[in-house]
Amino acid sequence: MTDKTFPKNFLWGGATAANQFEGGWNEGGRGPATSDTAVAIDPKNRKTFSSFAAPMSKAKVEEALADETGLYPKRWGADFYHRYKEDIALYAEMGLKTFRLSIAWSRIFPNGDDAQPNESGLQFYDDVFDELRKYDIEPLVTLSHYEAPIGIALNYGGWQNRTVIDLFVKYAQTVLTRYQDKVKYWLTFNEINVIGVAGYVGGALLSDDTAYSLQDRYQAAHHQFVASSLVTKFAHELNPDLKVGMMLARMQSYSATPDPLDVLQTLKMDHENLFYSDVQVRGKYPAYAKRFFKENDIVLDIVAGDLDILAAHPVDFMSFSYYMSTVVRHEPGINIEKASGNFVNGEANPYLESSDWGWQIDPVGLRITLNNLYDRYEVPMFVVENGLGALDTVAADGAIHDDYRINYVKQHVQQLYEAIQDGVELWGYTTWGITDLVSAGTSEFSKRYGFIYVDVDDQGHGTFDRSRKDSFYWYQEVIATDGAAAFK
């Protein structure tokens, strides 16, 4: 029997985000960002996403920015800002073909609306991209990953304000022009659908209430759709070789029973999830949105020309994160075990195991998702986040034996292979996060995803030194064998 291998041009990689990884929050001319106000969660609450979705008021933002004693781990991240050469050398040793990272908007335009960009910030990313190119590692760059300059929130109220479209497009045009010969693959908004559950994280929205209104969230999403299309238009005109994609947090849902009402509820949940990719990939609002907007009293302010822009400039490819699936029923079940997750708190699936954080592990669901999305959109796919957050233990000799992570990634890689055999056009796979970083949902460092260990705790204490976990060497072999090692 011949080895099961992936295409030679398959982009094996790893993923990070500036707000969780970069650090240097007050260096090099960088301005404060919305992510800098995220306080570390108490470990006893780590199976919730209350802090991630909690509304932020102007007063809370200003209080957090003035707080110099609290724990705001995203301010220091994993210190990539100072250690990027060391990190990229490790990625080259691992054999990565691509590295997904994001640009901190506030490192380029510190206040979000500055007349001129911050040259020091632009030079930092020049240096990072040059270092990647030295090792023939293809950058995959996200323009907006769970952060915005704090001025976008405080002075404009976030993405519900149409003015932010122009500010974002100016930022995007600045970096696209600067790095057009160094970066081919771009993503506009990370997990754009997160704005539906976390308005501050996804859209820099402010609220004095206990929740953001649907009106504000969908208006903000509309402005992001228009901005994404304008950026795609600019990228294609600037350099036809540039590829711009959208990014969705994919929530694969299963009906709890064959009851048609459960099946219908599952369809509705899919619509809520895929609404964002329907607009960005198909270039138009889906038919089902009309009823949803009417029933929820949502009236979007759509300016003349907006819909034409969406139609004329859809994205080139679809990327998504995949961590878990969920079970849906139309009425809450009695004595039903719940599953955790950053975006879902649905029913637990009795056929699946769960992580330390209660996220259900469903490798076959990744194959199902890839088939469903490719059937729906018929554009290239890219899995840009997938990984296991776990509590790692450092042995007396310094080793980190993370067989649980190897098994998780192995099972998902096997399903990627099956999806390709099914006919899905899959460009690549970037595991989250290739190096330990701060958790997006709980702002803690204890939740480790990396193949590379970082010596730092939730309080920011440690050397920040890097060391290789067992999974580092396993993934190295997977890449070297074009995926064949994942079937051993």
C-alpha positions as CSV (number, residue, x, y, z in Angstrom):
1,M,0.0,0.0,0.0
2,T,1.3,3.4,-0.9
3,D,1.6,6.2,1.7
4,K,-1.3,8.6,2.0
5,T,0.3,11.9,1.1
6,F,-0.9,15.5,0.6
7,P,-0.2,17.5,-2.6
8,K,3.3,18.8,-2.8
9,N,2.2,22.4,-2.8
10,F,0.0,22.0,0.3
11,L,0.7,24.8,2.8
12,W,1.5,23.2,6.1
13,G,1.8,25.9,8.8
14,G,0.9,27.4,12.1
15,A,-1.2,30.4,13.2
16,T,-0.9,33.2,15.7
17,A,-2.5,36.7,16.3
18,A,-0.7,39.9,17.3
19,N,-3.0,40.6,20.2
20,Q,-2.3,37.2,21.8
21,F,1.3,36.7,20.6
22,E,3.2,39.8,19.8
23,G,3.5,41.8,23.0
24,G,5.4,45.1,23.0
25,W,2.1,46.9,23.5
26,N,3.6,50.2,24.4
27,E,6.8,50.0,22.3
28,G,7.7,51.2,18.8
29,G,5.0,53.8,18.6
30,R,2.2,51.3,18.9
31,G,-1.0,52.7,20.3
32,P,-3.3,51.0,22.8
33,A,-5.8,48.5,21.3
34,T,-9.1,47.0,22.4
35,S,-7.3,43.8,23.3
36,D,-5.2,45.6,25.8
37,T,-8.2,45.9,28.1
38,A,-8.8,42.1,28.3
39,V,-8.2,41.0,31.9
40,A,-7.2,37.4,32.8
41,I,-10.1,35.3,33.8
42,D,-10.1,33.4,37.1
43,P,-9.2,29.7,36.3
44,K,-12.4,28.5,37.9
45,N,-14.3,30.2,35.2
46,R,-12.2,29.0,32.3
47,K,-15.0,26.8,30.9
48,T,-17.1,29.9,30.2
49,F,-16.7,32.7,27.7
50,S,-18.3,35.4,29.8
51,S,-15.3,37.8,29.7
52,F,-14.9,37.3,26.0
53,A,-18.5,38.3,25.2
54,A,-19.0,40.8,28.0
55,P,-20.0,44.3,26.8
56,M,-17.5,47.1,27.4
57,S,-18.5,50.7,28.2
58,K,-16.4,53.7,27.7
59,A,-15.8,54.0,31.4
60,K,-14.7,50.3,31.6
61,V,-12.3,50.8,28.8
62,E,-10.7,53.9,30.3
63,E,-10.5,52.2,33.7
64,A,-8.7,49.2,32.2
65,L,-6.2,51.5,30.2
66,A,-5.4,53.3,33.4
67,D,-4.9,50.1,35.4
68,E,-1.2,49.3,35.8
69,T,-1.5,46.6,38.4
70,G,-4.1,44.3,36.9
71,L,-3.4,41.2,34.8
72,Y,-3.8,42.0,31.1
73,P,-1.8,39.2,29.5
74,K,-2.4,40.3,25.9
75,R,-0.2,43.3,26.5
76,W,2.8,41.1,26.7
77,G,1.6,38.0,24.8
78,A,4.5,35.6,24.1
79,D,6.9,38.5,23.3
80,F,7.1,37.8,19.5
81,Y,7.9,41.5,19.2
82,H,11.4,40.9,20.6
83,R,11.8,37.2,19.7
84,Y,10.5,37.0,16.1
85,K,13.9,35.9,14.7
86,E,14.1,33.0,17.2
87,D,10.5,32.0,16.6
88,I,10.8,32.0,12.9
89,A,14.0,30.0,13.0
90,L,12.1,27.4,15.0
91,Y,9.3,27.4,12.4
92,A,12.0,26.9,9.7
93,E,13.4,24.0,11.7
94,M,9.9,22.5,11.9
95,G,9.6,22.8,8.1
96,L,6.6,25.2,8.0
97,K,5.5,26.2,4.5
98,T,3.4,29.1,5.8
99,F,3.0,31.1,9.0
100,R,-0.3,32.9,9.8
101,L,0.1,36.1,11.7
102,S,-1.8,39.4,12.1
103,I,-0.8,43.0,11.8
104,A,-1.7,45.1,14.8
105,W,-3.7,48.0,13.3
106,S,-2.6,50.3,16.2
107,R,1.0,49.6,15.5
108,I,0.5,51.2,12.0
109,F,-2.0,53.8,12.9
110,P,-1.7,54.3,16.7
111,N,-5.1,56.1,17.1
112,G,-6.8,54.5,14.1
113,D,-7.3,57.9,12.4
114,D,-3.8,59.3,12.2
115,A,-2.9,61.3,9.1
116,Q,0.3,59.3,8.6
117,P,1.3,55.7,9.5
118,N,3.9,54.9,12.1
119,E,7.1,54.1,10.2
120,S,8.5,52.1,13.2
121,G,5.5,49.8,13.1
122,L,5.7,49.4,9.3
123,Q,9.4,48.5,9.6
124,F,8.8,45.9,12.3
125,Y,6.6,43.9,9.9
126,D,9.0,44.5,7.1
127,D,11.6,42.8,9.2
128,V,9.3,39.9,10.1
129,F,8.3,39.3,6.5
130,D,12.0,39.4,5.4
131,E,12.9,36.9,8.1
132,L,10.1,34.6,6.9
133,R,11.3,35.0,3.3
134,K,14.8,34.1,4.3
135,Y,13.5,30.6,5.1
136,D,10.9,30.4,2.2
137,I,8.0,30.5,4.6
138,E,4.9,32.1,3.0
139,P,3.2,34.7,5.2
140,L,-0.6,34.5,5.6
141,V,-1.6,37.8,7.1
142,T,-4.8,38.8,8.9
143,L,-5.6,42.6,8.8
144,S,-8.0,42.6,11.8
145,H,-7.7,39.9,14.4
146,Y,-9.7,40.6,17.5
147,E,-8.3,44.1,18.0
148,A,-8.7,47.7,16.9
149,P,-7.0,50.9,18.0
150,I,-8.7,52.0,21.2
151,G,-9.6,55.3,19.4
152,I,-11.9,53.4,17.1
153,A,-13.9,52.4,20.1
154,L,-13.7,55.6,22.2
155,N,-14.0,58.2,19.4
156,Y,-16.2,56.4,16.9
157,G,-18.1,53.8,18.8
158,G,-16.6,51.0,16.8
159,W,-17.7,49.5,13.5
160,Q,-21.4,50.6,13.8
161,N,-20.0,53.9,12.7
162,R,-19.7,54.0,8.9
163,T,-16.6,56.3,9.1
164,V,-14.6,53.3,10.3
165,I,-14.8,51.8,6.9
166,D,-12.6,54.5,5.4
167,L,-10.2,54.4,8.3
168,F,-9.8,50.6,7.9
169,V,-9.5,50.8,4.2
170,K,-6.7,53.4,4.6
171,Y,-4.9,51.1,6.9
172,A,-5.3,48.2,4.6
173,Q,-4.2,50.1,1.6
174,T,-1.1,51.2,3.5
175,V,0.1,47.7,4.4
176,L,-1.0,46.1,1.2
177,T,1.0,48.6,-0.8
178,R,4.0,48.3,1.5
179,Y,4.1,44.5,1.6
180,Q,2.7,43.5,-1.8
181,D,6.0,41.9,-2.9
182,K,6.3,40.1,0.5
183,V,2.8,38.9,1.2
184,K,0.5,37.1,-1.2
185,Y,-2.2,35.7,1.0
186,W,-4.4,38.1,3.1
187,L,-7.4,37.7,5.3
188,T,-9.6,40.7,6.1
189,F,-11.4,40.0,9.4
190,N,-10.6,37.1,11.7
191,E,-13.7,35.0,12.6
192,I,-15.9,37.8,11.3
193,N,-19.0,36.1,12.8
194,V,-17.7,36.7,16.4
195,I,-19.2,40.1,16.2
196,G,-22.5,38.3,16.7
197,V,-21.6,37.2,20.2
198,A,-18.7,39.5,21.2
199,G,-19.3,43.0,19.9
200,Y,-16.3,44.6,21.6
201,V,-13.9,41.9,20.6
202,G,-15.2,41.7,17.0
203,G,-16.3,45.2,16.3
204,A,-14.9,47.6,19.0
205,L,-18.5,48.3,20.0
206,L,-19.3,50.0,23.3
207,S,-22.4,49.5,25.4
208,D,-23.5,50.6,28.9
209,D,-26.1,47.8,28.8
210,T,-25.7,44.1,29.6
211,A,-25.7,43.1,25.9
212,Y,-25.1,44.6,22.5
213,S,-28.2,45.1,20.4
214,L,-28.7,43.0,17.3
215,Q,-29.2,46.2,15.3
216,D,-25.7,47.5,16.3
217,R,-24.0,44.1,15.7
218,Y,-25.5,43.6,12.2
219,Q,-24.9,47.2,11.2
220,A,-21.3,46.8,12.2
221,A,-21.1,43.5,10.3
222,H,-22.4,45.3,7.2
223,H,-19.7,47.9,7.5
224,Q,-17.1,45.2,7.8
225,F,-18.5,43.4,4.7
226,V,-18.2,46.6,2.7
227,A,-14.7,47.3,4.0
228,S,-13.6,43.8,3.1
229,S,-14.9,44.1,-0.5
230,L,-13.2,47.5,-0.9
231,V,-9.9,46.0,0.4
232,T,-10.3,43.0,-2.0
233,K,-11.0,45.5,-4.9
234,F,-7.8,47.4,-4.0
235,A,-5.7,44.3,-3.7
236,H,-6.7,43.0,-7.1
237,E,-6.0,46.4,-8.7
238,L,-2.7,46.7,-6.9
239,N,-1.4,43.3,-7.8
240,P,-3.4,40.6,-9.6
241,D,-1.3,37.9,-7.8
242,L,-2.7,38.9,-4.4
243,K,-5.3,36.6,-2.9
244,V,-7.8,37.9,-0.3
245,G,-9.9,35.5,1.8
246,M,-12.6,35.7,4.5
247,M,-12.4,33.9,7.8
248,L,-15.2,32.3,9.7
249,A,-15.4,30.6,13.1
250,R,-17.1,27.5,11.8
251,M,-19.7,25.9,14.2
252,Q,-20.6,22.4,12.8
253,S,-24.0,21.6,14.2
254,Y,-25.8,18.3,14.5
255,S,-29.5,17.7,15.1
256,A,-30.1,16.1,18.5
257,T,-32.9,13.9,17.1
258,P,-34.7,13.2,13.8
259,D,-37.5,15.4,15.1
260,P,-38.1,17.8,12.2
261,L,-38.2,20.7,14.6
262,D,-34.7,19.8,15.8
263,V,-33.6,19.5,12.2
264,L,-35.1,22.9,11.5
265,Q,-33.4,24.5,14.5
266,T,-30.1,23.1,13.3
267,L,-30.7,24.7,9.9
268,K,-31.4,28.0,11.6
269,M,-28.2,27.7,13.6
270,D,-26.3,27.0,10.4
271,H,-27.8,30.1,8.8
272,E,-26.7,32.2,11.8
273,N,-23.1,30.9,11.3
274,L,-22.9,30.9,7.5
275,F,-24.6,34.3,7.0
276,Y,-21.2,35.9,7.2
277,S,-19.6,33.7,4.6
278,D,-22.7,33.8,2.4
279,V,-22.2,37.5,2.1
280,Q,-18.5,37.5,1.7
281,V,-18.1,34.6,-0.7
282,R,-21.3,34.9,-2.7
283,G,-21.3,38.6,-2.7
284,K,-24.9,39.2,-1.6
285,Y,-27.2,38.9,1.4
286,P,-28.8,35.5,1.6
287,A,-32.6,35.2,1.1
288,Y,-33.1,33.8,4.7
289,A,-31.6,37.0,6.2
290,K,-34.7,39.0,5.1
291,R,-37.0,37.1,7.5
292,F,-34.4,37.1,10.3
293,F,-34.0,40.9,10.1
294,K,-37.8,41.5,10.0
295,E,-38.5,39.2,13.0
296,N,-35.7,40.9,15.0
297,D,-36.5,44.5,14.1
298,I,-33.2,44.9,12.3
299,V,-33.1,47.7,9.7
300,L,-29.7,48.1,8.1
301,D,-28.5,51.4,6.9
302,I,-27.3,50.3,3.4
303,V,-25.9,53.2,1.4
304,A,-26.4,53.3,-2.4
305,G,-23.6,51.3,-4.0
306,D,-22.9,49.1,-1.0
307,L,-24.6,46.0,-2.5
308,D,-22.9,46.6,-5.9
309,I,-19.5,46.6,-4.1
310,L,-20.3,43.4,-2.3
311,A,-21.4,41.7,-5.6
312,A,-18.4,43.0,-7.6
313,H,-15.7,42.1,-5.1
314,P,-16.2,38.8,-3.3
315,V,-13.3,37.1,-1.6
316,D,-11.0,34.7,-3.5
317,F,-11.0,31.9,-1.0
318,M,-12.6,30.9,2.3
319,S,-10.7,30.2,5.5
320,F,-12.1,29.1,8.8
321,S,-11.3,27.9,12.3
322,Y,-12.5,24.6,13.5
323,Y,-12.3,23.4,17.1
324,M,-15.5,21.6,17.9
325,S,-19.1,20.8,16.9
326,T,-22.3,21.2,18.8
327,V,-25.7,19.4,19.2
328,V,-28.9,21.3,18.6
329,R,-32.5,20.8,19.7
330,H,-35.5,23.1,19.4
331,E,-36.4,23.0,23.1
332,P,-33.8,22.8,25.9
333,G,-33.6,19.2,27.1
334,I,-34.1,18.2,30.8
335,N,-30.9,17.0,32.5
336,I,-28.9,17.3,29.3
337,E,-25.2,17.8,29.7
338,K,-23.9,21.0,28.2
339,A,-20.7,21.4,26.1
340,S,-18.4,24.5,26.4
341,G,-16.7,26.6,23.8
342,N,-15.8,30.1,22.9
343,F,-19.0,30.6,20.9
344,V,-21.3,27.8,21.7
345,N,-22.8,26.3,24.8
346,G,-24.9,23.6,23.2
347,E,-25.5,20.0,24.1
348,A,-22.7,17.6,24.7
349,N,-22.4,14.9,22.1
350,P,-22.2,11.5,23.9
351,Y,-20.1,10.1,21.0
352,L,-17.3,12.6,21.6
353,E,-14.6,13.3,24.1
354,S,-13.9,16.7,25.5
355,S,-10.8,18.9,26.2
356,D,-9.7,20.3,29.6
357,W,-11.8,23.3,28.7
358,G,-14.9,21.3,27.8
359,W,-14.5,21.7,24.1
360,Q,-15.7,18.6,22.3
361,I,-13.2,16.9,20.0
362,D,-14.8,15.9,16.6
363,P,-12.2,15.2,13.8
364,V,-14.8,13.8,11.5
365,G,-16.8,17.0,11.8
366,L,-13.9,18.8,10.1
367,R,-14.3,16.6,7.0
368,I,-18.1,17.2,7.1
369,T,-17.5,20.9,7.4
370,L,-15.0,21.0,4.5
371,N,-17.4,19.1,2.3
372,N,-20.4,21.2,3.2
373,L,-18.5,24.5,2.7
374,Y,-16.9,23.5,-0.6
375,D,-20.3,22.2,-1.9
376,R,-21.9,25.5,-0.9
377,Y,-19.3,27.9,-2.2
378,E,-17.0,26.1,-4.7
379,V,-14.0,28.3,-3.8
380,P,-10.7,27.1,-2.4
381,M,-10.7,26.3,1.3
382,F,-8.0,27.0,3.9
383,V,-8.2,25.6,7.5
384,V,-6.4,28.4,9.4
385,E,-7.1,27.5,13.0
386,N,-7.4,24.1,14.6
387,G,-5.7,22.8,17.8
388,L,-6.0,21.6,21.3
389,G,-5.8,23.9,24.3
390,A,-4.5,21.9,27.2
391,L,-2.6,22.1,30.5
392,D,1.0,21.1,29.7
393,T,3.4,19.7,32.3
394,V,7.1,20.3,32.1
395,A,9.0,17.1,33.2
396,A,12.1,17.2,35.4
397,D,14.4,17.0,32.4
398,G,12.6,19.9,30.7
399,A,10.6,17.7,28.2
400,I,6.9,18.3,27.5
401,H,5.2,15.0,26.5
402,D,2.0,16.1,24.8
403,D,0.7,12.9,23.2
404,Y,-2.8,14.3,23.7
405,R,-2.0,17.2,21.3
406,I,-0.3,14.9,18.8
407,N,-3.4,12.6,18.8
408,Y,-5.7,15.5,18.4
409,V,-3.9,17.0,15.4
410,K,-3.2,13.6,13.9
411,Q,-6.9,12.8,13.8
412,H,-7.8,16.1,12.2
413,V,-5.0,15.8,9.6
414,Q,-6.3,12.4,8.7
415,Q,-9.7,14.0,8.0
416,L,-8.1,16.7,5.9
417,Y,-6.7,14.0,3.7
418,E,-10.1,12.4,3.4
419,A,-11.7,15.7,2.5
420,I,-9.1,16.2,-0.3
421,Q,-10.0,12.7,-1.6
422,D,-13.6,13.8,-1.5
423,G,-12.7,16.5,-4.0
424,V,-12.4,19.5,-1.7
425,E,-9.8,22.1,-3.0
426,L,-7.8,22.7,0.2
427,W,-4.9,25.1,0.1
428,G,-3.4,24.5,3.5
429,Y,-3.6,24.0,7.2
430,T,-2.3,26.2,10.0
431,T,-2.6,24.8,13.5
432,W,-3.5,27.2,16.4
433,G,-1.2,28.4,17.9
434,I,2.1,27.0,16.7
435,T,3.8,28.6,19.7
436,D,2.1,29.0,23.1
437,L,0.2,32.3,23.4
438,V,-2.5,34.0,25.4
439,S,-5.9,32.5,25.1
440,A,-8.4,34.6,23.2
441,G,-11.4,33.7,25.3
442,T,-10.0,33.6,28.8
443,S,-6.8,35.7,28.5
444,E,-4.7,33.1,30.3
445,F,-1.4,31.5,29.4
446,S,-2.2,28.1,31.1
447,K,-4.3,27.1,28.1
448,R,-1.5,26.1,25.8
449,Y,-1.9,25.2,22.1
450,G,1.6,25.3,20.8
451,F,4.1,22.7,19.6
452,I,6.6,25.2,21.1
453,Y,6.5,25.9,24.9
454,V,6.9,29.4,26.3
455,D,8.2,29.7,29.8
456,V,5.6,32.2,31.2
457,D,2.6,31.9,33.5
458,D,-0.7,33.7,33.7
459,Q,0.8,36.5,35.7
460,G,3.5,37.1,33.1
461,H,6.3,35.6,35.3
462,G,8.9,33.6,33.5
463,T,11.9,33.8,31.1
464,F,9.7,33.6,28.0
465,D,12.3,31.1,26.7
466,R,11.1,28.7,24.0
467,S,11.4,24.9,24.1
468,R,10.3,22.1,21.8
469,K,7.4,19.8,22.9
470,D,7.1,16.2,21.6
471,S,4.5,17.5,19.2
472,F,7.2,19.8,17.6
473,Y,9.1,16.8,16.3
474,W,5.9,14.9,15.3
475,Y,4.6,17.8,13.2
476,Q,8.1,18.2,11.7
477,E,7.9,14.6,10.5
478,V,4.4,15.1,9.2
479,I,5.5,18.0,7.0
480,A,8.7,16.3,5.9
481,T,6.6,13.3,4.7
482,D,3.8,15.3,3.0
483,G,1.4,14.1,5.7
484,A,2.3,10.4,5.5
485,A,3.6,10.4,9.1
486,A,0.1,11.3,10.4
487,F,-1.1,7.8,9.4
488,K,1.5,5.9,11.3
